Amino acid sequence: MSYSFLKAYWKPLVILALLAAMAVGCWVAWVNHGTARYDAGYAQAQADQRIADDKTKQEREREKVQNEREAQERIDKARNDARIAAERAGRLQQQIAAIRKQLTEYSASIGAGPSTGDTGVLLADVLSQSLERNLQLAEYADRAAEAGRTCERQYDSLKGEN
């Protein structure tokens, strides 16, 4: 029975098999075409993302260099101010030495006793040491403040891009 069925309908069965094979072939070609387009698009997207990442990295690096340059300029200005302050402190130290000398001469000339001159000299020494310590603290404070501003500026530039 199946043989007679195949013998009677062999042409339509062959055509049906060819159509099915052609449909499967078209479907495979369509899937391959879609996969190739997807792969090409994905590769292009990756390349575009790499380029965007590189631009972002370069921009961040430029901002970092700019921040560091500005920070160095402010540090140089602070050092110059510190140098000027040190010169003024040096003149003040000279004035204190002159006052110390005058106090010892004054106490010796009027006979006020050594303790009066010693007290003035002691106060002059305390003022001198205070000036030195204040200069050290001011220099440290300038460095710390500038480092903080630089760090904050770099953080803000990174935070602003995300």
Secondary structure, 3 states (H helix, E strand, C coil): CHHHHHHHCHHHHHHHHHHHHHHHHHHHHHHHHHHHHHHHHHHHHHHHHHHHHHHHHHHHHHHHHHHHHHHHHHHHHHHHHHHHHHHHHHHHHHHHHHHHHHHHHHHHHHCCCHHHHHHHHHHHHHHHHHHHHHHHHHHHHHHHHHHHHHHHHHHHHHHHHC
